[in-house]
Amino acid sequence: MPFVELFVPKGSLDQEHREKIGGQLVSEVMIAEGAPDTEAARSISWLVVNEIDAWFVGGRQLPAGEKPKYVVRVGVPAGSINDDKRRNIVRRVTRVLADADVDPGRFTQATAAWVHIDEIPEGNWGAGGEIVRIEDIAAMVTSG
């Protein structure tokens, strides 16, 4: 059950690239997490795109037209992944971004994209007005 946020400078993704990235990021994270490919699992695996008006690196605003920087934040329930799954998430997210870019080779450098994995502590995820625990999520995504 990932919640994925993509941060990118405003105007740096045309509709085709937005759809290509958006259509693949969550499914790749789900695969890396080991989530089942069920309708229930897909229905609670979300992605939002945040287009940032001003992006600064080292105190300098990125000029218009410069190759975009990306930050992808992946929220998962704490205890649901290990180091191998974290590595797999980072690799898969980076590959999706590189595959959609005109210069995929730049993603071998730390200056193109950062992936942050936020593990939400047990008892700090809520839905439907209730606290949702990891066992609740597991039951939901494996039912029907």
Phi and psi in degrees as a GROMACS rama.xvg file:
@    title "Ramachandran Plot"
@    xaxis  label "Phi"
@    yaxis  label "Psi"
@TYPE xy
-81.4158  150.988  PRO-2
-117.991  114.773  PHE-3
-112.052  130.838  VAL-4
-117.335  127.897  GLU-5
-107.251  122.85  LEU-6
-109.807  130.078  PHE-7
-150.434  147.235  VAL-8
-58.6084  139.191  PRO-9
-55.3105  133.275  LYS-10
82.775  1.65086  GLY-11
-88.3688  -9.90393  SER-12
-117.349  121.136  LEU-13
-77.5967  172.524  ASP-14
-59.9415  -39.0812  GLN-15
-61.6167  -46.8865  GLU-16
-70.6537  -36.0024  HIS-17
-60.3825  -45.9209  ARG-18
-68.1505  -38.5587  GLU-19
-63.3116  -47.7919  LYS-20
-67.6476  -48.7744  ILE-21
-60.9274  -35.7443  GLY-22
-74.0382  -17.8655  GLY-23
-110.147  -30.9812  GLN-24
-56.7675  -52.4891  LEU-25
-64.8948  -42.0498  VAL-26
-65.0772  -36.2524  SER-27
-67.2302  -39.1163  GLU-28
-66.2909  -41.0493  VAL-29
-59.5468  -42.8587  MET-30
-61.8229  -46.6538  ILE-31
-63.12  -35.8477  ALA-32
-70.9696  -24.3974  GLU-33
86.8841  20.6521  GLY-34
-69.9095  145.218  ALA-35
-70.25  149.027  PRO-36
-89.5944  74.4743  ASP-37
-118.393  160.172  THR-38
-59.5427  -39.9639  GLU-39
-62.9122  -43.4996  ALA-40
-65.2418  -42.5676  ALA-41
-65.398  -33.7014  ARG-42
-69.5398  -19.2371  SER-43
-113.059  16.5297  ILE-44
-110.676  104.555  SER-45
-113.356  156.911  TRP-46
-136.47  136.214  LEU-47
-124.5  146.522  VAL-48
-109.342  123.793  VAL-49
-109.304  111.886  ASN-50
-92.6153  121.165  GLU-51
-94.8887  129.445  ILE-52
-67.1847  -39.6532  ASP-53
-132.133  125.2  ALA-54
-124.44  121.709  TRP-55
-115.374  140.718  PHE-56
-130.205  120.991  VAL-57
60.5602  30.567  GLY-58
83.6214  2.96967  GLY-59
-116.69  128.221  ARG-60
-71.2571  135.9  GLN-61
-64.1829  129.541  LEU-62
-73.3325  153.595  PRO-63
-57.3867  139.2  ALA-64
90.0785  -11.9211  GLY-65
-70.883  148.78  GLU-66
-55.0924  133.979  LYS-67
-68.3679  150.54  PRO-68
-96.1951  154.725  LYS-69
-132.037  144.795  TYR-70
-127.427  128.7  VAL-71
-119.112  121.207  VAL-72
-108.828  124.161  ARG-73
-113.754  116.764  VAL-74
-100.116  126.447  GLY-75
-136.052  156.048  VAL-76
-64.513  134.968  PRO-77
-57.6286  140.679  ALA-78
87.4663  -4.21552  GLY-79
-90.7267  -11.3377  SER-80
-138.223  160.456  ILE-81
-120.845  -175.228  ASN-82
-60.564  -37.8527  ASP-83
-62.9002  -42.4317  ASP-84
-68.4363  -37.2128  LYS-85
-60.3026  -47.862  ARG-86
-59.4648  -42.5758  ARG-87
-64.365  -40.4394  ASN-88
-60.4104  -48.6389  ILE-89
-60.8307  -44.7812  VAL-90
-64.1357  -45.2448  ARG-91
-67.1104  -43.1884  ARG-92
-62.1615  -45.9873  VAL-93
-61.4091  -40.4851  THR-94
-64.0087  -40.8878  ARG-95
-60.6162  -44.991  VAL-96
-64.482  -44.72  LEU-97
-63.1694  -41.3552  ALA-98
-63.7433  -24.9858  ASP-99
-94.5312  -0.644907  ALA-100
-102.464  151.398  ASP-101
-73.0299  -17.8638  VAL-102
-129.312  73.0025  ASP-103
-61.8365  -25.6734  PRO-104
-63.9178  -23.4862  GLY-105
-68.5114  -14.2907  ARG-106
-80.4575  0.259762  PHE-107
-81.9724  -8.45279  THR-108
-103.454  151.712  GLN-109
-74.5909  -1.45459  ALA-110
-94.4361  0.000553202  THR-111
-98.7543  -41.7727  ALA-112
-151.935  141.953  ALA-113
-117.727  142.467  TRP-114
-119.231  121.635  VAL-115
-110.146  127.53  HIS-116
-106.466  114.554  ILE-117
-103.068  116.383  ASP-118
-96.3014  112.154  GLU-119
-75.9957  121.226  ILE-120
-59.2014  146.355  PRO-121
-52.4642  133.027  GLU-122
89.6484  -1.81276  GLY-123
-110.678  14.0311  ASN-124
-115.697  133.141  TRP-125
-135.668  151.591  GLY-126
-159.83  148.739  ALA-127
61.747  25.3167  GLY-128
78.5913  10.8932  GLY-129
-131.749  158.295  GLU-130
-71.714  135.104  ILE-131
-111.658  122.461  VAL-132
-100.993  163.93  ARG-133
-58.6311  -35.9938  ILE-134
-68.9787  -30.6324  GLU-135
-66.0563  -42.1484  ASP-136
-65.2952  -46.0601  ILE-137
-58.9498  -42.4371  ALA-138
-64.9511  -39.4935  ALA-139
-66.8125  -45.8073  MET-140
-77.7978  -15.0602  VAL-141
-101.479  -5.71382  THR-142
-87.1543  151.541  SER-143
